[in-house]
Amino acid sequence: MTLTGQHLIAGTWQRANEPHFSSVFPRTRENGEIIFADASTDEVNSAVQHAAAAFAETRHYSAEKLAH
């Protein structure tokens, strides 16, 4: 898996927008190479709406069905 700094919302990768922040190496506190996007209010709301819809659809699935 490659880290991209993008958000995956409802199966679609969202491009990194401003504002953003970079990864940080904990030991040295130096900035890393990966740039992460701050999620906008619209992106957060979209993610929550899609997650709620997915939960409503799958909440009564059996454990076996969820595992596959």
Salt bridges, closest charged atoms under 4 A:
GLU18 OE1 - HIS20 ND1 3.08
